[in-house]
Amino acid sequence: PFLTPNMRFTISAATLQVFFASFAVLPHAVWCQVLDVGFIVDVSGSFNDDIASFKTQAAEMTASLTAAYPQVQFGLATFQDFPLGDWGSPSDVPHRLVRDLGPADDEFMTAVNSLSATGGADIPESQLTCLYQCITGEGLVVPASLDGGYTIPPNMGFSWRDRSSRILLLWTDAVFHTPDTTTNYPGPTFDEVITAANDLNAVIEETRRLQDIESSSVRITGIQSPGAASSSVQMELQALATGTGAVAGEGGLDCDGDGTPDIMEGEGIVCPVVNLDSISSVIVSVVNETVRVISTSAPTSAPTSAPTSAP
């Protein structure tokens, strides 16, 4: 026979080097088989143009990501603000789960096409509340003593899959409302959102350690809309990204495809959008870079925290 039990093989060091080096160039999808991507989109009045671009490019964007990550699922949530006091308009909603995680099917496209921009009242919005509810599904009861109160029912978060790698992509042009800076404002602080994400990471990473499975985590990334000229928006998005371990890897990240990194190594994965016609490619770049970080990094260590000079 060609092979016998006593046969010996000699493999050169050079051959082994080529063999193991081949794993370094495998697509990130190999290391991130199950991917959950949740879009959290600002639908306050200033976001009309952004939403229009999202609608026209959503099919292209999801097709590109599905080709790279065949087991990817997409969810969609939106925010304006609490319809209380001067914070929001009467019809505003601080957190709405528009479509839970699922494939890029007709239901997802219908959800995207249902979006419209209105309300918002003052400039800051309820990004933190929407993020926290998407992560935890905890619900919130604002007491009636606060301008009549407000309730977010429980179980309105994303239905994360077991062993999935999890990315929240927050797209906004407004600074954040937070109880740290606004008296009596309901909802979580920056630290509470980051802690919620990292607490969930700790459970997942322990499962990984015990079962020797691929890394899974919640990373919060950001897209800064062209209307977001304020450096405070960039600072706040960066705080969430770095706080949850969503930082650019070696070589940084080229958001706009011009060949020059827009985000340096170690900076939060927050891409500014200069031209809304390129939003699909920017989203794909953000997701690809975050997957690269998830697939190559050690478990997150619950860094803090809120921006030091949030408005």
N, C-alpha and C positions, 0 to 999 in steps of 0.2 A: 504493500500500500504506500501511497504518497507520504502519509504521516504515520509515525509509530510512536508508542509511549515513551521511548528512550531518546527520541530525537532532541537535539539542542539547537537553539537559534542564537545568533549573535547580532545584536542591534547596536549600531554605532551611536555615539553621543550626538553626532550631527542629525541622525534620523530622529532620535528622541526629541531634540530641540525643535525640529520642524513639526513633529506631531503635536507637542504641547503648545507651540506658538499658534497653531491653527485655531485653538479654542479662543484665543484672544481676539480674533476677528469675526467670531460668530455674531450674527445680528443680536441686538438687545432682546428681541422677541424670544430668542432661545432661553434667555435667563429670566424672562418676565412673561411666562406663558399666559397667566390670567390677569388681565388689566381692567380696572374699573376707573373710568374718567367721569367726574362730575363737573359740569359747567355751572357756574354761579354768575348770573348775568344781571347787571344793573338795568332796570327798566324804568328809571325815573325819567322825567321829561327831556333831559339833555341827551338821551341815548337813541334818538330816532335814527340817525345815520348809521350808528354802530349796529343796531338791530337789523336794519335793511341789508347791510353787508353780510351779517351772520346768516340771514335767510338765503341769500344768493350763493353763499360759499359753503354752507353746511354739508351738502352732499359730497362735494369734492374733498372736504376735510375728513369726513368720516370714512370715505372710501379709501383715502390714503392711509389712515391709521388702521383700518381693518385689514388692509393688505399687509401691513407691517406686523400687526398683532391680531391674528385671526380670532382669538378669544376675547377681544376687547368688548366692553359694554359701555354705553353712554347714558348719563343721567342729566337732568336739567332742572335747575332751581333759579328763582328770581327774587329780587328784593327791591323795595322802595324805602319805606320807613314806617314807624308806628304812626297810626292816624290819631295822634294824641298831641294836644297843645299846638305849638308851632313847629313840631318836628316833621310832620307829614301832612299831606292833603287828606281829606275825609275818606277817600277811596283807597288810600295807600295800604299796602300789605308788607310787613317787615320780612316775611319768609313765605315763599310759596314753592312747594314741590310740584313742578309742572309735569315731569316724567321721571319715574324711578329708573334705576339702571336696567338696561336692556340693549338689544342689538340696534344697529343703525337702520331701523326698518321704517315703514311708513308712519308708524305711531310716533317715532322720534321726530321725523320731519314735520309731521302735523303739529307736534308740540313746539318746535322751533318757529314754524310759520304762524303760530297763535300769538307770538309775543308782540307787544306794542308798548311804546314808551309814553308815560304820563305821570303827573304828580311829582312828589318829592319834596315840595315846599322849600324848606331851607336847604343849604348846600350839603351838609353831612347826611349820610344815609346809614342803613342798618346792615351793612356788610357782615359785621361780627355776629349778629343774631342769626343771619342766614347760614353762615359757616358753621356755627355751633350746632344748629338744628340739623344740618346735613350730616354732620359727623355723628351726633348722638341720638337724634330723634327723641330727645328728652321732653319736649314741649315746654310751654311757659305760660304762667298765669300772672298777668299784671293786675294788681288789685283795683277795684272800682274806685277807690279813693284817689287814684291817679287819672283824672279826667275821664272817668267812666270805665277805665280798665280795658284789657285786651287779652285774648287767649289764643295761643298757638297750640293746637292739639298735639298730643304725643304721637310717636310713630310716623312723623313726617320727614324722616331723614332717608338717606340712601340705604338700600338693602345690600350692603357690602357682601361680596361672595367670600367664602372661606378660601384662605391662601392667596387672595388676590393682592396685587400691588395697586395702591389707591392714590389717585391724583385728584385734587380739587383745583380747578382753574377759575380764579376769580377775575372777572372782567369789569372794570369800573373806571369812572372819571372823577369820582367824588371822594372827599375825605370821609373818615369814619366817625359815626356817632359812637361814643363810649361813655359809660358811667364814670370813668376816670376824669373826664373833662366836662361833662354835662350833668348838672345836679338832677337827681331822681330819674335819669334815663334808664329804662329797663334793659335787660339783656346782659350779655357777658362782656368782660374786659378782654384786651389782647391776651393777657396772661391766661385767662380761663379758656380761650379758644385754643391757644398753643398747648396748654396742659391737656385738654380733651383729646387733641390729635395725638400727642405723645403718650398719653396713658393707653390709648388704643394701640399705638405702636408697641408698647411694652408687652401687652398681652400677645400680640401677633409674633413678636420676636422670640418670646419664650416658647411659643408653639414651634417656631422654626428651629430653635435650639433642640427641643425634645424630639422633633420628628425629622430633622435634617431636610427641610424643604426650602424652596427659594424664599428670598426676603420678601416680606409684605409690609406695607406701611401706608400711612396717610401723609401725603406731602401737599402743602398749600402753595400753589404757584400763582403768578399774577400776570395780567395783561393790562397795561396802562393805556387807556384810550387817548386819541389825539387831543381831546378836550381837556385832559387832565394836565394842565400846565403847572399846577402847584407841586413843588418839591415834596410837600407833605404827603401827597398820595403815593409817590414813589417810596418815601420813607416807611409809610405804613404797610404797603405791600411787601417791602423788603423785610420788615420785622416778622411778618407771618411766614415768609419763605425760609428765612434763615432759622427761625424758631422751630420749624418742623423738618429741618434738614434738606430742604429743596434748594441746594446751592450748586452752582455750575461746577463741572468737573475740570479736569486738565484741559487746557486750551481755551476755556471759556465757551460762550455761546454766541453764535452769530444769528441774531433774531431775524434780520431782514435779508439775509442771503447775499450781502455785498462783499463777502470775503473777510470782513473785519469783525472781531468779536464785539458785541454790544454789552455783554456781561462777562466780567472777568472771573477767573477761577476763584471759587470761594464766596462769590457774591450770590445773593438770592436770585432765583430764576423768576425774574419779573421783566417782561419784554415791553418796551414802549412801542406803540404802533404809530408810525408816521403816515402811512397810507392805508386806508381801510380796504383797498382793493387786494391787499396782501394778507388779510387777517387769517385766511386758511393756512398759508404757509407759516405764519407766526405761531399759530396754535400747534401745528404739527411739530415745529421746532421745539416749542416748550415741552410738549409731551415726550418727544424723543430724548431730550436732554434729561428730563426727570427720570425716565426709565433707565437711562445710562447711569445716573447717580444711584438709583435704587439697586441696580444690578451689581454695582461695584463697591458700594459703601458699607461700612459697619453699621450696626443698629444705631438709631438716633439716641441722643443722650439728654433729651428734654431741656434744650437750651432756652434761655429767656431772651427777650420778652418784648414788652411794649416799646414802641418808639419813645425816645427820651424827650421829645418835644412835640408830641402830637398836638394838633390844634384843639 
